[in-house]
Amino acid sequence: MTAVEKPELAVNRGEQTVAGALNGFISHAATGFVGGACLDIATAHFNGGGYSLLADSLDRATGVRLLLGAEPTPPESRRRALRSGSATDEGAKQDLICALDACVAHLYGLDEDDLAVVYDTFSETVDYSACHAAVLSHFRRLAA
């Protein structure tokens, strides 16, 4: 029996779909282990239409637990003084966001090709090439 490599990153592109990748992973886990497999799923978002795409695969699992995130409680609204330039400089703010995106990509074990797929498929109407370039710059500094 040869092992099928699971995808590192699932996107809706061409013939590939996120639902197809998840169905393959769930079906393999449910049928590939002696006694089946219990699935524990944690997500911040639940969609009935998305569930219907996975329902047949989920039915094959021995058990399924679903943990849904909740809206966070609103933060305390006390006023405080901001440091000079901390939130008022839009360029610095965007640079921090790009640096954070680069850190998250490293934590997920993505490579430069994976980042390209994320930014190329994120939106069909918005051009994220400048953001992608900035994230890639931070990403390369982290890798060095």
C-alpha positions as CSV (number, residue, x, y, z in Angstrom):
1,M,0.0,0.0,0.0
2,T,1.5,3.3,-1.0
3,A,0.8,6.4,1.1
4,V,-1.0,9.3,-0.6
5,E,0.7,12.6,0.2
6,K,-1.7,15.0,1.9
7,P,-1.8,18.6,0.6
8,E,0.1,21.3,2.4
9,L,-2.2,24.0,1.3
10,A,-5.7,23.5,0.0
11,V,-7.2,26.2,-2.4
12,N,-10.0,26.4,-4.9
13,R,-8.1,26.5,-8.1
14,G,-9.0,24.8,-11.4
15,E,-10.0,21.2,-10.7
16,Q,-8.7,21.3,-7.1
17,T,-11.1,22.4,-4.4
18,V,-10.8,22.8,-0.6
19,A,-13.8,20.4,-0.2
20,G,-12.1,17.8,-2.4
21,A,-8.9,18.0,-0.3
22,L,-10.8,17.8,3.0
23,N,-13.0,14.9,1.7
24,G,-9.9,13.0,0.7
25,F,-8.2,13.5,4.0
26,I,-11.3,12.7,6.1
27,S,-12.1,9.6,4.0
28,H,-8.5,8.3,4.3
29,A,-8.5,8.8,8.0
30,A,-11.9,7.2,8.4
31,T,-11.1,4.1,6.3
32,G,-7.3,3.9,6.7
33,F,-7.1,3.2,10.5
34,V,-8.1,0.0,12.3
35,G,-11.3,0.9,14.1
36,G,-11.9,4.1,12.1
37,A,-11.0,7.5,13.3
38,C,-12.5,10.2,15.5
39,L,-12.2,13.6,14.1
40,D,-11.8,16.8,16.2
41,I,-12.4,19.9,14.3
42,A,-11.8,23.5,15.6
43,T,-13.0,26.4,13.4
44,A,-14.1,30.0,13.8
45,H,-16.7,29.7,11.0
46,F,-19.4,27.2,10.2
47,N,-21.3,27.2,7.0
48,G,-24.2,24.8,6.2
49,G,-23.4,24.7,2.5
50,G,-19.8,23.8,3.3
51,Y,-20.9,21.1,5.7
52,S,-23.1,19.6,3.0
53,L,-19.9,19.2,0.8
54,L,-18.2,17.2,3.6
55,A,-21.2,15.3,5.1
56,D,-20.7,12.0,3.3
57,S,-17.1,11.8,4.4
58,L,-17.9,12.9,7.9
59,D,-20.5,10.1,8.2
60,R,-17.7,7.5,7.6
61,A,-15.8,8.7,10.7
62,T,-16.2,6.8,14.0
63,G,-17.0,10.1,15.7
64,V,-16.8,13.9,15.0
65,R,-16.5,16.7,17.5
66,L,-16.8,20.3,16.3
67,L,-15.6,23.2,18.3
68,L,-16.9,26.6,17.1
69,G,-15.3,29.9,18.0
70,A,-17.4,32.7,19.5
71,E,-17.4,36.4,19.0
72,P,-14.8,37.8,21.4
73,T,-16.1,40.1,24.1
74,P,-15.6,43.8,23.4
75,P,-12.4,45.2,24.8
76,E,-12.5,47.6,27.7
77,S,-13.1,51.1,26.3
78,R,-10.8,53.1,28.5
79,R,-8.8,55.8,26.8
80,R,-5.0,55.7,26.7
81,A,-2.4,57.8,25.0
82,L,-0.7,56.3,22.0
83,R,3.0,56.4,21.5
84,S,4.1,58.9,18.8
85,G,3.6,57.4,15.4
86,S,2.3,54.1,16.7
87,A,-1.1,54.0,15.0
88,T,-1.2,57.1,13.0
89,D,1.5,56.2,10.5
90,E,-0.3,54.0,7.9
91,G,2.9,52.9,6.2
92,A,4.3,51.6,9.5
93,K,1.0,49.9,10.3
94,Q,1.0,48.1,6.9
95,D,4.6,47.1,7.3
96,L,3.8,45.5,10.7
97,I,0.9,43.6,9.1
98,C,3.2,42.3,6.4
99,A,5.8,41.3,9.0
100,L,3.1,39.4,10.9
101,D,1.9,37.7,7.8
102,A,5.4,36.5,7.1
103,C,5.7,35.2,10.6
104,V,2.5,33.3,10.3
105,A,3.6,31.8,6.9
106,H,6.8,30.6,8.6
107,L,4.9,29.1,11.5
108,Y,2.6,27.2,9.1
109,G,5.7,25.9,7.2
110,L,4.9,27.6,4.0
111,D,7.5,28.3,1.3
112,E,7.7,31.1,-1.3
113,D,5.7,29.1,-3.8
114,D,2.9,28.6,-1.2
115,L,2.8,32.3,-0.5
116,A,2.5,33.0,-4.2
117,V,-0.5,30.7,-4.4
118,V,-2.1,32.4,-1.4
119,Y,-1.7,35.8,-2.8
120,D,-2.6,34.8,-6.4
121,T,-5.8,33.1,-5.4
122,F,-7.0,35.4,-2.5
123,S,-9.0,37.7,-4.7
124,E,-9.8,37.9,-8.4
125,T,-10.6,41.6,-8.2
126,V,-7.9,43.1,-5.9
127,D,-4.3,43.3,-6.8
128,Y,-2.2,42.1,-3.9
129,S,1.2,42.1,-5.6
130,A,2.6,45.0,-3.5
131,C,1.5,43.3,-0.3
132,H,2.9,40.0,-1.5
133,A,6.2,41.6,-2.3
134,A,6.4,43.2,1.2
135,V,5.5,39.9,2.9
136,L,8.0,38.1,0.8
137,S,10.7,40.6,1.9
138,H,10.0,39.9,5.6
139,F,9.7,36.2,4.9
140,R,13.2,36.1,3.3
141,R,14.7,38.0,6.3
142,L,13.1,35.5,8.7
143,A,14.5,32.6,6.7
144,A,18.1,34.0,6.7
